[in-house]
Structures are given as structure tokens and as C-alpha cells.
């Protein structure tokens, strides 16, 4: 009785430590989250959150749903808008530690597994995006698979299927992880679960969760497949998929040896044999992404299960050492490496650097997200100035036509206070909103080339140029011209029919 009480007390303490580590990441995001501005991608999510649906061209409904909760609770606060993304990443940190426990790890292994996941948590939780929820879904699925394989209780298929369903509602990349799960079951003695009713009940649960989005896709002619095909072709064309394998080192950075140790545990360690399915759950998606030329970060959600296994393997390896000084040295080195890993992630993926300092410029060179968080209010102010120069009777029939979703989201966010109408655009889901009734007779055109406007609209002239207060070069300053034009040359209906595109 006393031993059981002590065990429960230890577990509670372990849980509190993991929660404290995760909360520290949330606090860090809250402290620095509003240092810059909304990211281009966030502006699209924010706009979609105002028009809840069971599907969107770019993503399933989960991310706009959480964004809508943020808007309801915190308004358009940048920090508030990002809170659910940071919480999702924090939960993943806790689950990574719990996974190490289920694999047989003590407190040290649990903490190591959790801390190893912090760098990606800091990066993905800094922006409200579907990556955060997709990542959480992969980690939850891994954890429930560990519980299934350890307990042999087939009822865990319900939890596994629910997390897979949640993943599909966050990002369709869950299909690749599902392929890993199926392959892992077929290649190991987990094949025994094919005889369990709980597996099929779980499949039914997953279908029920995904059904509303599937119906939306059917009604919209599976438009997201067209989007994904177009975006993938673009990524391959411009070289974003070229260094998939080397970039796995960028995702794991200094925790890469821990991930390798995790693979060793699943495939070669005696006490890892019962969990071998998880090893295949990493290898199979990896091979598919290599063959299909995926982006490197698509694999991010598979690493916490490797960190957890690597931490357990390392703990057991250290326990077999005779010299205590060797164990102390290895543990010290591990903590130095993981601390450095967290510091590097903070420096390059959190908005810490003062704007336009060498640190900021280097961080922006490493990853280009920061520069896309500047200039949106100035862009909308410039558009408003162009509109205000028009005669009052002309303003009533004027629309703002924009080229990308960042511009559209910015106009819809900041424009109402300046008297601007919502933006119209052919990109992604914005195309479905149409061009208004009655059709506009005057257009303020932003983010579209002069060649296109001259070829498609009447009476175009240059009206203004885009800039930002910080003098930062980004996508907006690279096509800075704002044009004032008449309606389409071939009429709105014909023009709009061919104006749909993806980005």
C-alpha cells in the first residue's frame, strides 16, 4: 500500500514538472508574441475564422475554428490570437514526456523527452497556423499507440482514431502518418489487432469526425486536391523540397542523436520490440515524403516519439555504466546540448530580435517569416488614401482587388476603421466570395503586376506605392505598385470565371 502511494506521489510530481516546462513555453509566447505583427498566413486564418465552414481551400476547419475562439475571447489581440497554437504545442511537450514514461522511462527520461521537443514548440507556437494542431495530432496519436502496445488493451483504438480524425481536420498530411500506422501494424505482431472490434469501432469514429469536411469537399469538387497539387508543384519548382533529408537535421538540430537513439530503441533494443510499430510509423512516412518530394517540416510531428524512446534508451544505457562520474558527465553534456538547442530556437524562431539589428537580419535570413509580419497597417492606410482622393460618388462603387491572401486579410482587418470595403481576390477561398453586387466600377488594385492590370482592366494608372515604417523588404515591397483601374475589359462574369488561383 505504501509503495503504491509513493508511486502515485512520484507520478504526480513528474506530471507537475512536465506541466511546468510546458507552461514556461506558453509564458514565453505571451511575453514576446506581440513584438512584431500578424504574419501573412495568420491574416488568412483570421479572415476565415469570421466565416466558419466545414472546409476551406487551403486547410480543413480546425485551425479557423480555434482562431474563431481566440477572436471571441481576445478580439484581434495578436497574443490572444496565437494562444491556442502555443497551447497545442505546450500539450505536445507534456505528451512527449508522458510517452517516455509509458516506454519505461523515469523522471529524467521524461524531462529529457519534453525538453527535446521545446525548440519546435517555440517555433510552431509563435504563429497561429495549422502546423501547430497537425503536430499535436501526430504526437497524441503516437502516445495512444504506445498505450495500446504497452497495455494490449484494444480500447485504445478509440483514442487513436479520435486523434487521427482530429489530425485530418487540422491538415491532410495526417494521411501520411496513417500510412505509417497501417504499415507498422502489418509489419509487426500488432497484426493481432485486426481481429479486434475496437479497431473497427475506431475507424467508424474517425470517419464520423471527418465526415463534415468530406461532405464539404464533395460539394466543392474536392478543390483542396487542386490546391495541394498546385502548391506542391510550386514547392518542387522553386526548390523547397530539394533538401528534405538534410533539413531533418534542421528540425531536430542538436537533438538529432536522441532521435537516432529512439530509432535504435524501437528496432534493435530488446525492451523496444513490443513498440516496434512506432519505428515503422517514422520510417514509412519518411520514405513516402522522400519519394513524393515533401517539405521537411511535414515530418516534425514524428520526432517526439523518437525523443521519448531515445531518452528511455539513454537512461537505461547510463544505468549500466559502472563509473558514476561518467554518468554525471554524459547527463551534463546532454543538458548543455538541449539547453543550447532551446536557445538557438528562441534566437531564430521567436520574435526576440530588435527590428533591423544584425540579429534580426540573420534570423530573417535563416527563416523568412519575420519579414512577413511588418507593413500591413501601412499598406491598408495607403489604400485608404487612394480611395479618399476619389470623388464621393465614385467611392460608393469602388472595390479593393488584391493579389494575395495577406493583403486580403489585412484589408478586411484594418480597412473597416478607415472606411474601406472588404477586399476581393481570386486567391484560395476568397474567390468564392465573388466581386460584389452590384459589380464595382472602380478598382484599387494591389499586389498584381502592371502587365496583368493593363491586359485585363480599363484605364489603369499608377496611384501609389507600398512601403513600411521599418524599411523592411518583403513580398509587399517587391510588388509595391498600387493601381487605380476601371472594370475588367471582358466583363466581370467572364473575368471572374478565370481568375481563381492558389497561393
C-alpha positions as CSV (number, residue, x, y, z in Angstrom):
1,X,0.0,0.0,0.0
2,X,2.8,2.4,0.9
3,X,4.7,1.5,-2.3
4,X,1.6,2.3,-4.4
5,X,1.1,5.6,-2.6
6,X,4.8,6.5,-3.2
7,X,4.4,5.6,-6.9
8,X,1.3,7.8,-7.2
9,X,3.1,10.7,-5.5
10,X,6.1,10.3,-7.8
11,X,3.8,10.4,-10.9
12,X,2.0,13.5,-9.6
13,X,5.4,15.2,-9.2
14,X,6.5,14.1,-12.6
15,X,3.3,15.4,-14.1
16,X,3.7,18.8,-12.4
17,X,7.3,19.1,-13.7
18,X,6.2,18.4,-17.2
19,X,3.3,20.8,-17.0
20,X,5.6,23.5,-15.6
21,X,8.0,23.0,-18.5
22,X,5.1,23.3,-21.0
23,X,3.7,26.4,-19.2
24,X,7.1,28.1,-19.5
25,X,6.8,27.9,-23.3
26,X,3.3,29.4,-23.2
27,X,4.5,32.2,-20.9
28,X,7.4,32.9,-23.3
29,X,5.0,33.2,-26.2
30,X,2.7,35.5,-24.2
31,X,5.7,37.8,-23.3
32,X,7.1,38.3,-26.8
33,X,4.2,37.4,-29.0
34,X,3.2,40.9,-29.9
35,X,6.7,42.3,-30.7
36,X,6.1,42.4,-34.4
37,X,2.7,42.0,-36.1
38,X,0.4,39.5,-37.7
39,X,2.0,37.1,-40.1
40,X,0.7,36.8,-43.7
41,X,-0.7,33.3,-43.1
42,X,-2.4,34.5,-39.9
43,X,-4.3,37.2,-41.7
44,X,-5.8,34.5,-43.9
45,X,-6.7,32.3,-40.9
46,X,-8.2,35.3,-39.1
47,X,-10.4,36.2,-42.1
48,X,-11.5,32.6,-42.5
49,X,-12.3,32.5,-38.8
50,X,-15.0,35.1,-39.4
51,X,-16.7,32.8,-41.9
52,X,-16.8,29.4,-40.2
53,X,-17.3,26.4,-42.5
54,X,-16.6,22.7,-42.6
55,X,-13.8,23.3,-45.1
56,X,-11.6,25.8,-46.8
57,X,-9.5,25.6,-50.0
58,X,-6.2,25.8,-48.0
59,X,-7.0,23.7,-44.9
60,X,-9.6,21.7,-43.0
61,X,-11.7,23.6,-40.5
62,X,-9.9,23.0,-37.2
63,X,-7.5,26.0,-37.4
64,X,-10.1,28.6,-38.3
65,X,-12.3,27.1,-35.5
66,X,-9.6,27.7,-32.9
67,X,-9.0,31.1,-34.4
68,X,-12.6,32.0,-34.0
69,X,-12.4,31.0,-30.3
70,X,-9.5,33.3,-30.0
71,X,-11.4,36.2,-31.6
72,X,-14.3,35.6,-29.4
73,X,-12.2,35.6,-26.2
74,X,-9.5,38.2,-27.0
75,X,-10.6,40.2,-30.0
76,X,-7.9,40.9,-32.6
77,X,-5.1,40.9,-30.0
78,X,-2.0,39.3,-31.6
79,X,-1.0,37.5,-28.4
80,X,-4.6,36.3,-27.9
81,X,-4.9,35.1,-31.5
82,X,-1.9,32.9,-31.1
83,X,-2.8,31.4,-27.7
84,X,-4.3,28.2,-29.0
85,X,-1.3,27.5,-31.2
86,X,1.0,27.9,-28.3
87,X,-1.2,25.8,-26.0
88,X,-1.3,23.0,-28.6
89,X,2.5,22.9,-28.7
90,X,2.7,23.0,-25.0
91,X,0.4,20.0,-24.7
92,X,2.6,18.2,-27.2
93,X,5.6,18.8,-24.9
94,X,3.7,17.3,-21.9
95,X,2.6,14.3,-24.0
96,X,6.2,13.7,-25.2
97,X,7.2,13.3,-21.5
98,X,4.3,11.1,-20.8
99,X,5.3,8.9,-23.8
100,X,8.7,8.4,-22.2
101,X,7.1,7.2,-19.0
102,X,4.9,4.7,-20.9
103,X,8.0,3.4,-22.6
104,X,9.6,2.7,-19.3
105,X,11.4,5.9,-18.5
106,X,11.8,7.5,-15.1
107,X,11.7,11.2,-14.3
108,X,15.0,12.1,-16.0
109,X,13.9,10.5,-19.3
110,X,10.5,12.2,-19.2
111,X,12.1,15.6,-18.8
112,X,14.7,15.0,-21.5
113,X,11.9,14.0,-23.9
114,X,9.8,17.0,-23.1
115,X,12.7,19.5,-23.4
116,X,13.9,18.0,-26.7
117,X,10.5,19.0,-28.1
118,X,10.7,22.6,-26.9
119,X,12.6,24.0,-30.0
120,X,9.8,23.1,-32.4
121,X,7.2,24.1,-29.9
122,X,8.7,27.6,-29.7
123,X,8.8,27.9,-33.5
124,X,5.4,26.5,-34.3
125,X,3.6,28.1,-31.3
126,X,4.8,31.6,-32.4
127,X,2.3,31.8,-35.2
128,X,-1.4,30.8,-35.4
129,X,-1.2,28.1,-38.1
130,X,-2.4,24.6,-38.9
131,X,1.1,23.3,-38.3
132,X,0.6,23.6,-34.6
133,X,-2.6,21.4,-34.5
134,X,-1.3,18.9,-37.0
135,X,1.8,18.5,-34.9
136,X,-0.3,17.9,-31.8
137,X,-2.4,15.3,-33.6
138,X,0.7,13.3,-34.6
139,X,2.1,13.4,-31.1
140,X,-1.2,12.4,-29.5
141,X,-1.6,9.5,-32.0
142,X,1.9,8.3,-31.1
143,X,1.2,8.4,-27.4
144,X,-2.0,6.5,-27.7
145,X,-0.2,3.9,-29.9
146,X,2.3,3.5,-27.1
147,X,-0.5,3.0,-24.6
148,X,-2.1,0.4,-26.9
149,X,1.1,-1.6,-27.4
150,X,2.0,-1.5,-23.8
151,X,-1.3,-2.4,-22.3
152,X,-2.6,-4.6,-25.2
153,X,-6.0,-3.0,-24.4
154,X,-7.7,-2.7,-27.8
155,X,-10.0,0.0,-26.5
156,X,-7.1,2.5,-27.1
157,X,-8.1,2.3,-30.8
158,X,-10.9,4.8,-30.0
159,X,-8.4,7.3,-28.7
160,X,-6.0,6.6,-31.6
161,X,-8.8,7.1,-34.1
162,X,-10.1,10.3,-32.5
163,X,-6.6,11.8,-32.7
164,X,-6.3,10.7,-36.3
165,X,-9.6,12.3,-37.0
166,X,-8.6,15.5,-35.3
167,X,-5.4,15.4,-37.4
168,X,-7.4,15.2,-40.6
169,X,-9.5,18.1,-39.5
170,X,-6.2,20.1,-39.0
171,X,-4.2,19.1,-42.0
172,X,-4.5,16.5,-44.7
173,X,-0.9,15.5,-44.1
174,X,-2.3,13.1,-41.4
175,X,-2.8,10.7,-44.3
176,X,0.9,10.0,-44.5
177,X,1.1,9.2,-40.8
178,X,-1.9,6.9,-41.2
179,X,0.1,5.1,-43.9
180,X,2.8,4.7,-41.3
181,X,0.4,3.3,-38.7
182,X,-1.1,0.8,-41.2
183,X,2.3,-0.3,-42.4
184,X,3.6,-0.6,-38.9
185,X,0.8,-2.8,-37.9
186,X,1.2,-5.1,-41.0
187,X,5.0,-5.4,-40.4
188,X,4.8,-6.3,-36.7
189,X,2.9,-8.6,-34.4
190,X,0.4,-5.7,-33.9
191,X,-1.4,-7.5,-36.8
192,X,-3.4,-9.2,-34.0
193,X,-5.5,-6.1,-33.6
194,X,-7.1,-6.7,-36.9
195,X,-9.3,-9.3,-35.1
196,X,-10.5,-6.7,-32.5
197,X,-13.9,-5.0,-32.8
198,X,-12.3,-1.9,-31.2
199,X,-10.2,-1.2,-34.3
200,X,-13.3,-1.1,-36.5
201,X,-15.2,1.0,-34.0
202,X,-12.3,3.4,-34.0
203,X,-12.3,3.5,-37.8
204,X,-16.0,4.4,-37.7
205,X,-15.3,7.1,-35.1
206,X,-12.6,8.6,-37.3
207,X,-15.0,8.6,-40.3
208,X,-17.7,10.4,-38.2
209,X,-15.2,13.1,-37.2
210,X,-14.0,13.7,-40.7
211,X,-17.4,13.3,-42.4
212,X,-18.4,17.0,-42.3
213,X,-15.2,18.1,-44.1
214,X,-15.6,15.2,-46.6
215,X,-19.1,16.4,-47.5
216,X,-17.8,19.9,-47.9
217,X,-15.0,18.7,-50.2
218,X,-17.6,16.7,-52.3
219,X,-19.8,19.8,-52.6
220,X,-16.8,21.8,-53.7
221,X,-15.5,19.2,-56.2
222,X,-12.5,18.3,-53.9
223,X,-11.0,21.7,-54.6
224,X,-8.3,21.2,-51.9
225,X,-6.8,18.4,-54.0
226,X,-6.3,21.0,-56.8
227,X,-4.8,23.4,-54.2
228,X,-2.4,20.8,-52.9
229,X,-1.4,19.7,-56.4
230,X,-0.7,23.3,-57.4
231,X,1.2,24.2,-54.2
232,X,3.3,21.0,-54.3
233,X,4.3,21.7,-57.9
234,X,5.3,25.2,-56.9
235,X,7.4,23.9,-54.0
236,X,9.2,21.5,-56.2
237,X,9.7,24.1,-58.9
238,X,11.3,26.7,-56.6
239,X,13.4,24.1,-54.7
240,X,11.6,24.0,-51.3
241,X,11.7,20.2,-51.3
242,X,15.2,19.8,-52.6
243,X,17.0,19.2,-49.3
244,X,14.3,17.1,-47.5
245,X,16.8,14.8,-45.7
246,X,19.4,17.4,-44.7
247,X,16.6,19.6,-43.4
248,X,15.6,16.9,-41.0
249,X,18.7,18.0,-39.1
250,X,17.3,21.5,-39.0
251,X,14.1,20.2,-37.5
252,X,15.9,18.2,-34.8
253,X,19.1,20.3,-34.6
254,X,21.1,19.2,-31.6
255,X,18.5,16.6,-30.5
256,X,19.2,14.6,-33.7
257,X,21.4,12.0,-31.7
258,X,18.4,11.5,-29.4
259,X,16.1,10.8,-32.4
260,X,18.6,8.2,-33.7
261,X,18.8,6.6,-30.3
262,X,15.0,6.4,-30.4
263,X,15.0,4.6,-33.7
264,X,17.6,2.2,-32.3
265,X,15.3,1.5,-29.3
266,X,12.3,0.7,-31.5
267,X,14.2,-1.6,-33.9
268,X,17.0,-3.2,-32.0
269,X,16.6,-2.8,-28.2
270,X,15.1,-5.9,-26.6
271,X,12.6,-3.8,-24.5
272,X,11.7,-1.8,-27.5
273,X,10.4,-4.8,-29.5
274,X,6.8,-4.5,-28.4
275,X,6.8,-0.9,-29.6
276,X,8.4,-1.6,-33.0
277,X,5.3,-0.4,-34.8
278,X,6.3,3.2,-33.8
279,X,9.6,2.7,-35.5
280,X,7.8,1.9,-38.8
281,X,5.5,4.9,-38.1
282,X,8.5,7.1,-38.5
283,X,10.3,5.2,-41.4
284,X,7.3,4.8,-43.7
285,X,6.2,8.4,-43.8
286,X,9.8,9.4,-44.2
287,X,10.2,7.2,-47.2
288,X,6.9,8.4,-48.7
289,X,7.9,12.1,-48.3
290,X,11.2,11.5,-49.9
291,X,9.6,9.8,-52.9
292,X,6.8,12.4,-53.1
293,X,9.2,15.3,-52.5
294,X,7.5,16.7,-49.4
295,X,8.6,19.7,-47.3
296,X,11.0,18.9,-44.5
297,X,8.7,20.1,-41.7
298,X,6.0,17.6,-42.6
299,X,7.9,15.1,-40.5
300,X,8.1,17.2,-37.4
301,X,5.3,15.5,-35.5
302,X,7.0,12.1,-35.7
303,X,10.1,13.2,-33.7
304,X,8.6,13.4,-30.2
305,X,8.1,9.6,-30.2
306,X,11.7,9.2,-31.2
307,X,12.9,11.7,-28.5
308,X,10.8,9.7,-25.9
309,X,12.3,6.4,-26.9
310,X,15.8,7.9,-27.2
311,X,15.6,9.3,-23.7
312,X,14.5,5.9,-22.3
313,X,17.3,4.1,-24.1
314,X,19.8,6.6,-22.9
315,X,18.6,6.4,-19.3
316,X,18.9,2.6,-19.4
317,X,22.3,2.8,-21.1
318,X,23.6,5.1,-18.4
319,X,22.2,2.9,-15.6
320,X,24.5,0.1,-16.9
321,X,27.6,2.2,-16.5
322,X,29.9,1.4,-13.5
323,X,31.6,4.8,-13.1
324,X,29.3,7.5,-11.6
325,X,31.5,10.3,-13.0
326,X,30.8,9.0,-16.5
327,X,27.1,9.1,-15.9
328,X,27.3,12.6,-14.5
329,X,29.4,13.8,-17.4
330,X,27.0,12.3,-20.0
331,X,24.0,13.8,-18.3
332,X,25.7,17.2,-18.0
333,X,26.6,17.1,-21.7
334,X,23.1,16.2,-22.7
335,X,21.6,19.1,-20.7
336,X,24.1,21.5,-22.2
337,X,23.2,20.4,-25.7
338,X,19.5,20.6,-25.1
339,X,19.7,24.0,-23.5
340,X,21.7,25.2,-26.4
341,X,19.1,23.8,-28.7
342,X,16.3,25.7,-26.9
343,X,18.5,28.9,-27.0
344,X,19.0,28.5,-30.8
345,X,15.3,28.0,-31.5
346,X,14.5,31.1,-29.4
347,X,17.0,33.2,-31.1
348,X,15.9,32.4,-34.7
349,X,12.2,31.5,-34.5
350,X,10.8,33.7,-31.7
351,X,10.3,37.5,-32.2
352,X,13.1,38.4,-29.8
353,X,15.5,40.4,-32.1
354,X,15.1,44.2,-32.2
355,X,13.9,45.2,-35.7
356,X,16.7,45.8,-38.3
357,X,19.5,44.8,-36.0
358,X,22.1,42.3,-37.3
359,X,20.5,39.6,-35.2
360,X,17.1,40.3,-36.8
361,X,18.5,40.3,-40.3
362,X,20.3,37.0,-39.7
363,X,17.2,35.4,-38.2
364,X,15.2,36.6,-41.1
365,X,17.7,35.0,-43.5
366,X,17.5,31.7,-41.7
367,X,13.7,31.7,-42.0
368,X,11.7,34.3,-43.8
369,X,8.6,34.5,-41.6
370,X,9.6,37.6,-39.6
371,X,9.7,40.0,-42.6
372,X,6.1,39.0,-43.4
373,X,4.9,40.4,-40.1
374,X,5.5,44.0,-41.0
375,X,3.8,46.7,-43.1
376,X,0.2,45.5,-43.0
377,X,-1.3,48.6,-41.3
378,X,0.7,50.9,-43.6
379,X,-0.5,49.0,-46.7
380,X,-4.1,49.5,-45.7
381,X,-3.6,53.2,-44.8
382,X,-2.1,53.7,-48.3
383,X,-5.1,52.1,-49.9
384,X,-7.4,54.3,-47.9
385,X,-5.6,57.4,-49.0
386,X,-6.0,56.4,-52.6
387,X,-9.7,55.8,-52.1
388,X,-10.2,59.1,-50.2
389,X,-8.8,61.0,-53.2
390,X,-11.7,59.8,-55.3
391,X,-15.0,61.9,-55.6
392,X,-17.6,60.7,-53.1
393,X,-19.9,59.4,-55.8
394,X,-17.1,57.2,-57.2
395,X,-16.1,55.8,-53.8
396,X,-19.5,54.1,-53.4
397,X,-18.7,51.9,-56.5
398,X,-15.0,51.2,-55.7
399,X,-13.6,47.9,-54.6
400,X,-10.1,46.8,-53.5
401,X,-8.8,44.0,-55.6
402,X,-5.7,42.3,-54.1
403,X,-3.3,39.6,-55.3
404,X,-2.6,37.5,-52.2
405,X,-4.3,36.4,-49.0
406,X,-2.1,38.5,-46.7
407,X,-3.3,41.7,-48.5
408,X,-6.9,40.5,-48.4
409,X,-6.8,39.6,-44.7
410,X,-5.1,43.0,-43.9
411,X,-7.7,45.0,-45.8
412,X,-10.5,43.1,-44.0
413,X,-8.8,43.6,-40.6
414,X,-7.7,47.2,-40.7
415,X,-9.9,48.5,-43.5
416,X,-13.3,48.9,-41.8
417,X,-11.9,51.6,-39.4
418,X,-10.7,53.5,-42.5
419,X,-14.0,53.2,-44.4
420,X,-12.7,50.5,-46.8
421,X,-14.9,47.7,-48.1
422,X,-13.8,44.1,-47.7
423,X,-11.2,43.0,-50.2
424,X,-12.0,40.9,-53.3
425,X,-9.5,38.4,-54.7
426,X,-9.2,35.3,-56.8
427,X,-6.9,33.5,-54.4
428,X,-7.9,30.4,-52.4
429,X,-11.3,30.7,-50.6
430,X,-11.6,34.4,-51.3
431,X,-12.7,33.6,-54.9
432,X,-15.9,32.1,-53.6
433,X,-16.9,35.4,-52.0
434,X,-17.2,36.9,-55.5
435,X,-16.8,40.5,-56.6
436,X,-20.0,42.0,-55.1
437,X,-23.4,43.1,-56.3
438,X,-23.6,45.5,-58.0
439,X,-20.2,44.9,-59.6
440,X,-17.6,47.6,-58.8
441,X,-16.8,50.2,-61.4
442,X,-13.6,51.4,-59.9
443,X,-10.8,49.2,-58.6
444,X,-7.8,49.9,-56.4
445,X,-5.5,47.0,-57.4
446,X,-2.8,45.8,-55.0
447,X,-0.2,43.1,-55.4
448,X,-0.8,42.5,-59.1
449,X,1.7,43.1,-61.9
450,X,1.3,46.1,-64.2
451,X,1.3,43.7,-67.2
452,X,-1.8,41.9,-65.8
453,X,-3.7,45.0,-64.9
454,X,-3.0,46.6,-68.3
455,X,-4.1,43.4,-70.1
456,X,-7.3,42.9,-68.1
457,X,-8.7,46.2,-66.8
458,X,-9.7,49.5,-68.4
459,X,-8.0,52.9,-67.8
460,X,-5.3,51.8,-65.3
461,X,-2.9,54.3,-63.8
462,X,-0.3,54.1,-61.0
463,X,-1.8,55.6,-57.8
464,X,0.6,54.9,-55.0
465,X,3.4,52.6,-53.8
466,X,3.6,50.3,-50.8
467,X,6.2,50.8,-48.1
468,X,6.5,50.1,-44.4
469,X,7.8,52.2,-41.5
470,X,10.7,49.9,-40.7
471,X,12.0,49.8,-44.3
472,X,11.9,46.0,-44.4
473,X,11.9,44.3,-47.7
474,X,9.3,41.6,-48.1
475,X,6.8,40.3,-50.6
476,X,4.7,43.5,-50.5
477,X,7.6,45.8,-51.2
478,X,8.7,43.5,-54.1
479,X,5.4,44.4,-55.9
480,X,4.9,47.8,-54.5
481,X,2.7,49.4,-57.2
482,X,-1.0,50.3,-56.4
483,X,-3.1,50.9,-59.4
484,X,-6.4,52.7,-60.0
485,X,-8.4,50.9,-62.7
486,X,-11.8,50.6,-64.3
487,X,-13.7,47.3,-64.6
488,X,-12.5,44.2,-66.5
489,X,-12.3,44.6,-70.2
490,X,-14.3,41.4,-70.9
491,X,-16.9,42.0,-68.1
492,X,-16.9,40.8,-64.5
493,X,-18.5,37.5,-65.1
494,X,-16.1,36.3,-67.7
495,X,-13.1,37.8,-65.9
496,X,-14.0,36.2,-62.5
497,X,-14.6,32.8,-64.1
498,X,-10.9,32.5,-65.0
499,X,-9.5,34.5,-62.0
500,X,-9.3,31.6,-59.4
501,X,-5.8,30.7,-58.4
502,X,-3.9,29.3,-55.4
503,X,-1.2,30.5,-53.0
